[in-house]
Amino acid sequence: MRGVQRMVEEEAYCVDVLTQLGSIVSASEKVALLLLKDHTEHCVRGAIEDGEGADEKMEELMGAIERFLRV
């Protein structure tokens, strides 16, 4: 983000700034998907296997997915 801020301050070409912003969004979405996958594989699966708190973990996961998708 600092690089984009610097680009704006230096009045870089708008299309170049937009390209960099697109890259940031794409990278952030990939990280978010990795976090959702990790949460599902560890926290949710663990709750299901333990038989404790599975419903709560599933609700939590669905809430996280909804926030991620902005539904």
C-alpha positions in Angstrom: 0.0 0.0 0.0 2.9 2.4 0.7 4.0 1.9 -2.9 0.5 2.9 -4.2 0.4 5.9 -1.8 3.8 7.0 -3.2 2.6 6.5 -6.7 -0.4 8.8 -6.0 1.8 11.4 -4.3 4.1 11.4 -7.2 1.1 11.7 -9.6 1.8 8.4 -11.4 -0.3 7.5 -14.4 -3.8 6.6 -13.2 -3.9 3.3 -15.1 -0.6 2.2 -13.4 -2.0 3.0 -10.0 -5.2 1.0 -10.8 -3.1 -1.9 -12.0 -1.2 -1.9 -8.7 -4.5 -1.7 -6.7 -5.8 -4.7 -8.7 -2.7 -6.7 -7.8 -3.2 -5.8 -4.1 -6.8 -6.9 -4.2 -6.0 -10.1 -6.0 -3.2 -11.0 -3.5 -5.5 -10.2 -0.5 -8.2 -12.4 -1.9 -5.7 -15.3 -2.2 -4.6 -14.9 1.3 -8.2 -14.8 2.5 -8.9 -18.0 0.7 -5.9 -19.7 2.3 -7.1 -18.5 5.7 -10.6 -19.9 5.1 -9.1 -23.2 3.9 -6.9 -23.4 7.0 -9.8 -22.5 9.3 -12.0 -25.2 7.7 -9.3 -27.9 7.8 -8.2 -27.3 11.3 -10.8 -25.5 13.5 -14.0 -26.7 11.9 -12.8 -30.2 11.2 -11.5 -30.4 14.8 -14.8 -29.3 16.2 -16.6 -31.9 14.1 -14.3 -34.7 15.1 -14.4 -33.7 18.8 -18.2 -33.4 18.6 -18.0 -30.2 20.6 -19.0 -26.8 19.2 -19.4 -28.1 15.6 -22.6 -26.1 15.0 -20.9 -22.9 16.3 -17.9 -23.4 14.2 -20.0 -24.0 11.1 -21.9 -20.8 11.8 -18.7 -19.0 12.3 -17.3 -20.3 9.0 -20.5 -19.3 7.1 -20.3 -15.9 8.6 -16.7 -15.6 7.5 -17.5 -16.7 4.0 -20.4 -14.2 3.8 -18.1 -11.4 4.9 -15.5 -12.4 2.5 -18.0 -12.6 -0.4 -19.7 -9.4 0.9 -23.1 -11.1 0.7 
